[in-house]
Amino acid sequence: MALMEEWTKRGQWLFRYRGTAPLLLLIPGLGIYLYNQVHPASCFPHVGLAEHAYELICLSVSLFGLLIRIYTVGHSAKNTSGRNTRQQRADSLNTTGIYSMVRHPLYLGNFFMWLGPALLTGNPWFILVFCLIYWIYYERIMFAEEQFLRGKFGETYLKWAEEVPAFLPGFRRYIPPDAPMNWKKVLKKEKNGLAATFLVFFIFDLSGALLSEQGEYNRWLAAGAVVTSLLYVVLTFIKRRTDLLKEDR
């Protein structure tokens, strides 16, 4: 099998698990975080910040990634930028808005969302390994997606890809989005990420507090986890039982 076909095949397989595979990094990440709670000298200092303040900074990194996803999904055309896992899908080619600056904005958003928990471990080696694994994993997926888009949109795709970088945004290329913000689409598709982000941070924080026997968990994270989890339950109910979140486009 030629290397191009092999990378495409691997990328298509990894594409199916792109939303769950990074969760495997949370297991060693949580272990390192708990070890640092017992042996704080083993992690890099939080630049003089209190532990809870550092947690909120890491959370902000993850929420920044979520904002990138929200902007991308909210302004994307129908049947694009979705959470489909079985196969590639794109009824049209997004070239305006954030797609005028970067070809894979959703994966850029995912990177920051997962970078937050990686930073939370306080271990520079784990952070470096996370970045390397993320790049190797998503590079294959991006390759497979671009092969799909190239085959479907031909010269239109090639011209756009030649001008727009793959992962590091080119801000001077920005073109306002064609479509207005679709909040219904955002609420349906990004409620999972919002709830999961706060839940992951709260689990880390609570586990560390219990292990250190201090019981000083971050109440802001606890409140955020409760509120976003309830929001997830309510939005899931609305999505399944009503037409309130039915997309207009």
N, C-alpha and C positions, 0 to 999 in steps of 0.2 A: 504494500500500500504506500503510495506517495505521501510525503510529509504533509502536504497541504490537505489531502483527504483525511489523513490520520488526525491532524489537529482539528479539523472540522468535526469529525466523528466524536472526538473526545470532548470538544466544546459543547456539542449538542447534548451529550450525556451529562456533563457538569451543569448545563443550563437547567436541567430538571430539578436539581437540588440546590440551586443558588441561594434559595431563601432559608434553607435549613442547615446546609453544610457548615457555615461559619459558627453555628451553635457549638460545634465540637471544640472550638477554641476556647469556649467559656469554661470548660472543665479544667484544663490546666491553668487557665487564667484565674479562676476562683481559688485553686490550690495555691498559686503563687501569692495572691492577695492575702489569703489567710495566714500563710507563712510569714508574710511581712507584718501582719498584725502582732504576731508573737515575737518576731525578730525585726523590729523597725529599722535597725541599722543596715539591713540588707537591701533596702530600697533607696532610691535617690530622694533627697529632701524635697519637701513641697514648697520650696522657696519661701520658707518662713510662714506659710499659710497653715491655718488650722485644718485638721483632717476633713471636717465637714465642708469647709470652703473649697478645698481641693476637689472633693467629690462633686460639688456643684459646677466647678469649672469643667471637669470631665463630662458631666451631664450636658453642659452647654455645647461641647464639641459634638456629642451625639445628636442633640436637638438641631444643631446647624445642619448636619447631614439630613435630618428629617425635613427641614425647611427646603433644602435643595430638591428632595423628592416631591414635596408638596407642590412647589412651583412647577416642576417638570410635569407631573401627572395632571395638575390642574389646567395647564395650558396645552396639553397634548390632544391630538385628534383622536376620534373614536377608534377603538380597536388597535391602539398603539400604546407603548409604554405601560403595558399591563403586567399582571402577576401570573400570567399563564406559564405552565411548567412543562406541558407535554410536548409542545412544538413551538417553533418561531411563528410569530404572527405580526403582520403589519399591513393594514389596508392602505396606508399612505405613508409618505416620508416626511417626518418632522424636520424642518430646516430653519424655523424662526424661534424666537424666544431663547431659551437656554441652549437649544440645539444649534443656534447660530454661533455659539461659543465653544461647545464641546459635544463630541459625538455620543458619549455614553454618560450623560448626567446622572442617571439613576444609580449607576455603579460608583460614580463619584460620591453621591449621597450616601450609599451603603458604606463606603470606606470610612467616612467620618462617623457614621452611626456606630460602627464596630470599633473604631479607633478610641472612642470614649471609654469603654470598658477595658481596652488594652492599656490605656494610660492610667486607669484606676489601679492597676496592679502595682505601679510604681517601680517596675522592673524594666530597665532599658533594653535588656536582651530579649525579653518577651515581646516588647513593643517592636523591636527590629524584626524578629521572626514573624510576627503577625503581618507586618507590612510586606515582607517577602512572600509569605504564603498567599496573602490576598492577591498580590500582583500575579503570581504564577497561576492561581486558580481562575481569576477573572480574565486574564489575558486570553486563555483558551476560549472562554465564553464569548468575549468580544470578537475574537477571530471568527467564530462560527456565525455569530449574528451578522457580521459584515459580509461574510460570504453569502448569506441568505439575502440580505438587502441588495447586494451587488447583482445577484441573479434576478431579483424581482424588479428593480428600478433602473438597472443598467447605467447609462451615461449620466442620468440625473444624479444617481448616488455617487458615482465616481467624481463628478464635478464638485459636489458638496463635500465629500470626504477629503478632496485635495486641499480645500480651503479651511476646513475646521479640524482642530486637533482632536485626538482620540480621548484623552483623559485630563490633560492640564488645560483649563479654559483659556481662550484668547479673548479678552474682554473688549478689545477694540472692534471685534467683528459683530458685536451685538446688534440684532435686528428685533424690534418689538414683536411679541407673539401675534399670530394671526387670530387665534381663538381667545375669547375672554376666559377668565378663571371659572372653572367648573367645580364648585365646592361640593356638589353631590358626588362627583367622581372621587374627589379627595377624601371625603368622609368614608366612602365605601372601601377604598383601597389602602388608605394609610392609617386607619384606626388600629390595625394590627401592630404596625411599627411603633406608634405612640405608646400603646399599652406595654408592649414588650420592652421598650427602652426603660421606662420607669420601673418595671418589675425587675429587670436584670440588675439595675443599680441598687434597688432596695434589697434584693437577695444578697448581693455582695456586702452591703452595709450591715444588714441584720446579722449575717453569718459572722462577720468580723466582730461585731459588738458582743455576740454570745460567746465567741471563742475567747475574747479577752476578758470576759466576765465583768465588763464595765456597764453593760446595759445602756450605753449612751448611743442609741441608734439615731439616725438623722430623721427627724420628724417631717421635714419638708419632703424627703424622698418617700417616706411612708404615706403621706397625704397624696402625693402625686401618683403613687402606685394604686392607691384605692380609687381616686377620682378617674384616672385613665382606664382602669379595669372596668369600672361601672359604665363609663362612656362606651367602651368596647361592647359590653353586654347589651346596652340600650340600642346602639347603632346596628348590631347584628340582628336584634329582634325586629327593628324597623325595616331593615333590608329584606328579611325573609318573610315578614308578615304584611308589609304595606308597600305602596308604590311611591312613598315620599322621596326615596333616594333613586328613583328611576331616572336615568340620564336623558337629558334632552338632546344630547349629541354624543 
